[in-house]
């Protein structure tokens, strides 16, 4: 066979790999030049012609015609008698050009070349996938669940590339089975043992931001800017938005008529509560909005230590803290201030500040109660053991001991 039709021979690589034809032809040329060097010692006097239009390959070898007995290097030179067997008109000093066929390399060399080609194309494919996804970090993608394991889920994109969705990057209520469609953002891309490892996430703030961009045209068009997003995935999220056009209400635009825009996002996030907040440079007002739906009476700021003491009516404390402390925790992350909640006791209500028990209760325990807005004896006694354990980081035995001390005060 005088030439090789590469379109037929290597169609399988073209079909499955993300490699353009010129790159593949360049790889083929390198592979055949390597074969030439192994057989003839050099490829300097050989031309490898790859036709990228139809996939044809031709190899031509050029040697100088020498007088009989004067050839010093048969790889670069050919004696006159040998040259005349192919072309009787050739003379000493002229160039003898012959076409090299694939068969002349031998079966073993061809199989080795094929293996080399497979290896090079796999390497190129891995590099292409790595470069492609390295530039897409933070982008929203949709894939199909291929396999579900205990600690992670394997997702395939529309080109069949493998993406990993670890359990830590899934919303707690997420449940996937093979064939499910899943949305996520590209979170991290690394090379592990020459293989691209693409981690996608549904818990990253960027995921929520991309969903807002999909649902709210004003955000996509830049009329509304998302200033910051904080999340407790699956539980609660707070999104601070700002509009540069006074005619546009950023919160109303994000929520939509009767919640039409935000409902789709909430469903995608497995009913995660989303608070959309109008951003402001006024820190007091920003904290007040961040603690919504609680109504705040007074805020005392310490700008140096970045702390805020927030005072509320007794019935507003639990709203400010939120279930599991998520509301107050996210408000702190959103505003950059450590928020402490204090109960404003009614004048006629007889109560005792928790600090009054510092001789009986360790200071770190008192601080833990204050951290979740429980700064008086009655505010702690109003909650059961289970709720106190849930809200604080205290052990059940510790909580019971504190309750015993506080109850004794009112007996």
C-alpha positions as CSV (number, residue, x, y, z in Angstrom):
1,X,0.0,0.0,0.0
2,X,1.6,3.2,-1.2
3,X,-0.3,5.6,1.0
4,X,-2.6,5.2,4.1
5,X,-6.1,6.6,4.4
6,X,-6.0,7.9,8.0
7,X,-9.7,8.9,8.0
8,X,-10.6,5.2,7.9
9,X,-7.7,3.9,10.1
10,X,-8.2,6.4,12.9
11,X,-11.9,7.2,12.8
12,X,-12.4,5.7,16.2
13,X,-10.1,8.3,17.8
14,X,-11.8,11.1,15.9
15,X,-15.2,10.0,17.1
16,X,-14.4,9.8,20.8
17,X,-11.8,12.5,21.4
18,X,-12.1,16.3,21.7
19,X,-9.3,16.9,19.3
20,X,-9.4,18.9,16.1
21,X,-8.2,17.3,12.9
22,X,-5.1,19.4,12.3
23,X,-3.8,18.6,15.8
24,X,-4.5,14.9,15.2
25,X,-2.7,15.0,11.9
26,X,0.3,16.7,13.6
27,X,0.4,13.8,16.1
28,X,0.2,11.3,13.3
29,X,3.2,12.9,11.6
30,X,5.2,12.8,14.8
31,X,4.4,9.1,15.3
32,X,5.5,8.2,11.8
33,X,8.7,10.3,12.0
34,X,9.5,8.3,15.2
35,X,9.0,5.1,13.2
36,X,11.3,6.5,10.4
37,X,14.1,7.4,13.0
38,X,13.9,3.9,14.5
39,X,14.3,2.2,11.1
40,X,16.6,4.5,9.2
41,X,18.5,6.4,12.1
42,X,17.3,9.8,10.9
43,X,14.2,11.5,9.5
44,X,16.0,14.6,8.2
45,X,15.9,13.3,4.6
46,X,12.3,12.2,4.8
47,X,9.1,14.2,4.0
48,X,5.9,13.2,5.8
49,X,2.9,14.6,3.9
50,X,-0.4,14.6,5.8
51,X,-3.5,15.7,3.9
52,X,-5.9,17.2,6.5
53,X,-8.7,17.3,3.9
54,X,-8.9,13.6,3.1
55,X,-6.6,12.0,5.7
56,X,-4.0,10.6,3.2
57,X,-0.5,10.2,4.3
58,X,2.6,9.9,2.1
59,X,6.2,9.3,3.2
60,X,9.0,10.2,0.7
61,X,12.7,9.5,1.4
62,X,15.5,11.3,-0.4
63,X,19.1,9.9,-0.9
64,X,22.1,11.2,-2.8
65,X,23.4,8.9,-5.7
66,X,27.0,8.0,-5.2
67,X,29.5,6.0,-7.3
68,X,29.5,2.3,-6.6
69,X,31.7,1.5,-3.6
70,X,31.7,5.2,-2.3
71,X,28.5,5.2,-0.2
72,X,29.5,5.9,3.4
73,X,25.9,6.1,4.9
74,X,23.2,4.0,3.3
75,X,20.6,6.0,5.2
76,X,21.5,9.2,3.3
77,X,23.2,7.8,0.2
78,X,22.6,5.1,-2.5
79,X,25.1,3.6,-4.9
80,X,24.6,4.1,-8.6
81,X,23.9,0.4,-9.4
82,X,21.2,0.2,-6.8
83,X,19.6,3.5,-8.0
84,X,19.6,2.3,-11.6
85,X,17.3,-0.6,-10.6
86,X,14.6,1.9,-9.9
87,X,15.5,4.7,-12.4
88,X,18.2,4.0,-15.2
89,X,18.4,7.7,-16.0
90,X,19.9,8.7,-12.6
91,X,23.5,10.0,-12.4
92,X,26.0,10.4,-9.7
93,X,25.2,13.5,-7.5
94,X,21.5,13.5,-8.2
95,X,18.8,12.8,-5.7
96,X,17.1,9.5,-5.5
97,X,13.5,9.8,-4.2
98,X,11.5,6.9,-3.2
99,X,8.1,6.4,-1.5
100,X,8.1,4.5,1.8
101,X,5.2,2.1,2.3
102,X,3.7,1.3,5.7
103,X,4.3,-2.4,5.1
104,X,8.0,-1.8,4.9
105,X,8.1,-1.0,8.6
106,X,6.9,-4.4,9.6
107,X,3.9,-5.5,11.7
108,X,5.6,-5.0,15.1
109,X,6.6,-1.4,14.3
110,X,3.1,-0.7,13.1
111,X,1.4,-2.1,16.2
112,X,3.9,-0.1,18.4
113,X,3.1,3.1,16.4
114,X,-0.6,2.5,16.9
115,X,-0.1,2.1,20.7
116,X,2.0,5.3,20.7
117,X,-0.8,7.1,18.8
118,X,-3.4,6.0,21.3
119,X,-1.3,7.2,24.2
120,X,-0.6,10.6,22.6
121,X,-4.2,11.2,21.8
122,X,-5.3,10.2,25.3
123,X,-2.8,12.7,26.7
124,X,-4.0,15.4,24.4
125,X,-7.6,14.7,25.3
126,X,-6.8,15.0,29.0
127,X,-5.0,18.3,28.4
128,X,-7.9,19.7,26.4
129,X,-10.4,18.7,29.0
130,X,-8.3,20.3,31.8
131,X,-7.8,23.6,29.8
132,X,-11.5,23.7,28.9
133,X,-12.7,23.3,32.5
134,X,-10.0,25.4,34.1
135,X,-11.4,28.4,32.2
136,X,-15.0,27.5,33.3
137,X,-14.6,27.6,37.1
138,X,-17.7,29.2,38.5
139,X,-19.8,28.5,35.4
140,X,-23.2,26.7,35.6
141,X,-23.3,23.3,33.9
142,X,-25.9,20.6,33.4
143,X,-24.9,17.0,33.4
144,X,-26.4,13.5,33.7
145,X,-25.8,11.3,36.7
146,X,-23.9,8.2,35.6
147,X,-23.1,6.5,38.9
148,X,-23.9,7.2,42.6
149,X,-21.4,6.2,45.3
150,X,-21.5,6.7,49.0
151,X,-19.1,9.7,49.1
152,X,-19.6,11.2,45.6
153,X,-21.6,11.1,42.4
154,X,-20.2,10.7,38.9
155,X,-21.8,13.1,36.4
156,X,-21.2,13.1,32.6
157,X,-21.4,16.4,30.6
158,X,-22.8,16.5,27.1
159,X,-19.5,15.4,25.7
160,X,-19.1,12.4,28.0
161,X,-16.5,14.0,30.2
162,X,-16.4,12.8,33.8
163,X,-17.3,15.3,36.6
164,X,-17.3,14.5,40.3
165,X,-20.0,15.8,42.7
166,X,-18.7,15.0,46.2
167,X,-21.2,14.5,49.1
168,X,-19.7,17.6,50.7
169,X,-20.7,19.7,47.7
170,X,-24.3,18.4,47.6
171,X,-27.3,19.9,49.3
172,X,-28.3,17.7,52.3
173,X,-31.7,16.9,50.7
174,X,-30.1,16.0,47.3
175,X,-31.0,12.5,46.1
176,X,-29.8,11.3,42.7
177,X,-30.2,8.2,40.7
178,X,-28.6,7.1,37.4
179,X,-30.0,9.1,34.4
180,X,-31.0,12.2,36.5
181,X,-30.2,15.6,35.1
182,X,-28.2,17.7,37.6
183,X,-27.3,21.4,37.7
184,X,-24.1,22.6,39.4
185,X,-21.2,25.0,39.1
186,X,-17.6,24.0,38.2
187,X,-15.9,24.4,41.6
188,X,-12.3,23.1,41.2
189,X,-10.1,21.6,38.5
190,X,-6.9,19.8,39.2
191,X,-4.5,17.4,37.5
192,X,-4.2,14.1,39.5
193,X,-1.7,11.6,38.1
194,X,-2.0,13.2,34.7
195,X,-5.8,12.9,34.8
196,X,-8.1,15.9,35.0
197,X,-10.2,15.9,38.2
198,X,-13.2,18.2,37.8
199,X,-15.2,18.9,41.0
200,X,-18.6,20.4,40.7
201,X,-20.7,22.0,43.5
202,X,-24.3,22.7,44.4
203,X,-23.4,24.3,47.8
204,X,-21.1,27.0,46.6
205,X,-22.5,30.6,46.7
206,X,-21.7,30.8,42.9
207,X,-24.3,28.1,42.2
208,X,-27.0,30.3,43.7
209,X,-25.7,33.3,41.9
210,X,-25.9,31.5,38.5
211,X,-29.4,30.4,39.2
212,X,-30.4,34.0,39.9
213,X,-28.8,35.1,36.6
214,X,-30.9,32.5,34.8
215,X,-34.1,33.5,36.5
216,X,-33.7,37.3,36.7
217,X,-32.9,39.0,33.4
218,X,-32.0,42.3,35.2
219,X,-29.1,40.5,36.9
220,X,-27.9,38.9,33.7
221,X,-28.1,42.3,31.9
222,X,-26.1,44.0,34.7
223,X,-29.0,46.3,35.8
224,X,-29.0,44.6,39.2
225,X,-25.8,43.5,41.0
226,X,-25.4,40.7,43.5
227,X,-23.1,42.2,46.2
228,X,-22.8,39.1,48.3
229,X,-24.3,35.6,48.9
230,X,-24.0,33.5,52.1
231,X,-25.5,30.1,52.5
232,X,-26.2,27.3,54.8
233,X,-27.0,24.8,52.0
234,X,-30.4,23.4,52.1
235,X,-31.4,25.5,55.1
236,X,-31.1,29.2,54.4
237,X,-29.4,31.8,52.2
238,X,-29.1,35.5,52.2
239,X,-28.5,37.5,49.0
240,X,-27.6,41.2,49.1
241,X,-28.6,42.9,45.8
242,X,-28.2,46.5,44.5
243,X,-29.7,48.4,41.6
244,X,-28.0,51.2,39.7
245,X,-31.3,52.3,38.2
246,X,-33.6,54.0,40.7
247,X,-36.6,52.8,38.7
248,X,-35.8,49.2,39.5
249,X,-36.6,47.6,42.8
250,X,-33.8,45.0,43.1
251,X,-35.6,42.9,45.7
252,X,-38.9,42.9,43.8
253,X,-37.2,42.0,40.6
254,X,-35.4,39.1,42.1
255,X,-38.5,37.7,43.8
256,X,-40.9,38.3,40.9
257,X,-44.6,38.6,40.8
258,X,-46.0,36.5,43.6
259,X,-42.6,34.9,44.0
260,X,-42.6,33.6,40.4
261,X,-38.8,34.0,39.8
262,X,-37.5,32.9,43.2
263,X,-39.8,29.8,43.4
264,X,-37.8,28.0,40.7
265,X,-34.6,28.7,42.5
266,X,-36.0,27.5,45.8
267,X,-37.2,24.2,44.2
268,X,-33.7,23.7,42.7
269,X,-32.2,24.2,46.1
270,X,-34.5,21.7,47.8
271,X,-36.7,24.4,49.5
272,X,-33.8,26.4,50.9
273,X,-35.1,29.6,52.4
274,X,-33.8,32.6,50.5
275,X,-33.8,36.1,51.9
276,X,-33.2,38.8,49.3
277,X,-31.9,41.9,50.9
278,X,-31.5,45.5,49.5
279,X,-27.7,46.3,50.0
280,X,-26.8,49.5,51.7
281,X,-23.6,51.2,53.0
282,X,-25.4,52.1,56.2
283,X,-24.2,49.3,58.4
284,X,-26.9,49.7,61.0
285,X,-29.6,49.4,58.3
286,X,-27.8,46.6,56.6
287,X,-27.7,44.5,59.8
288,X,-31.3,45.3,60.4
289,X,-32.2,44.0,57.0
290,X,-29.9,41.0,57.3
291,X,-31.7,39.9,60.5
292,X,-35.1,40.0,58.8
293,X,-37.8,38.9,59.6
294,X,-37.0,40.0,63.1
295,X,-37.8,43.6,64.1
296,X,-34.9,45.3,65.9
297,X,-35.3,47.9,68.6
298,X,-31.7,49.1,69.0
299,X,-28.3,48.4,67.5
300,X,-24.9,49.3,69.1
301,X,-21.9,49.0,66.8
302,X,-18.3,48.6,67.6
303,X,-16.6,49.3,64.2
304,X,-13.1,48.6,65.5
305,X,-13.9,45.1,66.7
306,X,-16.6,44.6,64.0
307,X,-19.2,43.6,66.5
308,X,-22.9,44.6,66.8
309,X,-25.1,44.4,69.9
310,X,-28.7,44.0,68.7
311,X,-31.6,44.5,71.2
312,X,-35.0,43.1,70.4
313,X,-38.3,42.5,72.1
314,X,-38.6,39.0,73.7
315,X,-40.9,37.7,71.0
316,X,-38.4,38.8,68.3
317,X,-35.4,37.0,69.6
318,X,-36.2,33.6,68.2
319,X,-36.9,35.1,64.8
320,X,-33.5,36.9,64.8
321,X,-31.6,33.7,65.8
322,X,-33.6,31.5,63.4
323,X,-33.9,27.7,63.4
324,X,-30.6,26.2,64.4
325,X,-29.1,29.7,64.7
326,X,-28.9,30.0,60.9
327,X,-30.4,33.4,60.6
328,X,-28.0,35.2,63.0
329,X,-25.0,33.2,61.7
330,X,-25.7,34.2,58.1
331,X,-26.5,37.8,59.0
332,X,-23.0,38.0,60.6
333,X,-21.4,36.5,57.4
334,X,-23.3,38.8,55.1
335,X,-22.5,42.1,57.0
336,X,-19.0,41.2,58.2
337,X,-20.0,42.0,61.8
338,X,-20.2,39.5,64.7
339,X,-23.8,39.9,65.8
340,X,-24.9,39.4,69.4
341,X,-28.6,39.4,70.2
342,X,-30.0,40.7,73.5
343,X,-33.5,40.5,74.9
344,X,-35.1,43.8,76.0
345,X,-37.0,42.8,79.1
346,X,-40.3,44.4,80.0
347,X,-40.1,46.7,83.0
348,X,-42.6,44.7,85.0
349,X,-40.9,41.4,84.2
350,X,-38.7,40.2,87.0
351,X,-35.6,38.6,85.5
352,X,-32.0,38.1,86.3
353,X,-29.0,38.7,83.9
354,X,-27.1,35.5,83.2
355,X,-23.9,37.3,84.2
356,X,-25.2,37.3,87.8
357,X,-24.6,33.6,87.9
358,X,-20.9,33.8,87.0
359,X,-19.9,32.4,90.4
360,X,-21.9,29.2,89.8
361,X,-21.7,28.9,86.0
362,X,-18.4,28.9,84.0
363,X,-17.9,32.0,81.9
364,X,-17.5,30.1,78.6
365,X,-21.0,28.5,79.2
366,X,-22.4,32.0,79.8
367,X,-20.8,33.2,76.6
368,X,-22.3,30.3,74.7
369,X,-25.8,31.2,75.9
370,X,-25.3,34.9,75.1
371,X,-24.0,34.0,71.6
372,X,-27.5,32.7,70.7
373,X,-29.3,35.6,72.3
374,X,-30.1,34.0,75.7
375,X,-28.8,36.6,78.2
376,X,-31.2,36.3,81.0
377,X,-32.3,33.4,83.3
378,X,-35.9,33.4,82.2
379,X,-35.0,33.4,78.5
380,X,-33.0,30.2,79.1
381,X,-35.7,28.6,81.3
382,X,-38.3,29.3,78.7
383,X,-36.7,26.7,76.4
384,X,-36.5,23.0,77.0
385,X,-33.3,20.9,77.3
386,X,-33.6,19.6,73.7
387,X,-34.0,23.1,72.2
388,X,-31.1,24.5,74.2
389,X,-28.8,21.6,73.2
390,X,-29.8,22.2,69.5
391,X,-29.2,26.0,69.6
392,X,-25.9,25.9,71.5
393,X,-22.8,23.8,71.4
394,X,-23.3,22.6,75.0
395,X,-23.7,19.0,76.2
396,X,-27.1,17.8,77.5
397,X,-25.6,17.3,81.1
398,X,-24.2,20.8,81.1
399,X,-27.6,22.3,80.0
400,X,-29.4,20.4,82.7
401,X,-27.0,21.6,85.4
402,X,-27.5,25.2,84.3
403,X,-31.2,24.9,84.3
404,X,-31.1,23.5,87.8
405,X,-29.1,26.5,89.0
406,X,-31.4,29.0,87.3
407,X,-34.6,27.4,88.6
408,X,-33.3,27.6,92.1
409,X,-33.2,31.4,91.8
410,X,-36.9,31.6,91.3
411,X,-38.1,29.1,93.8
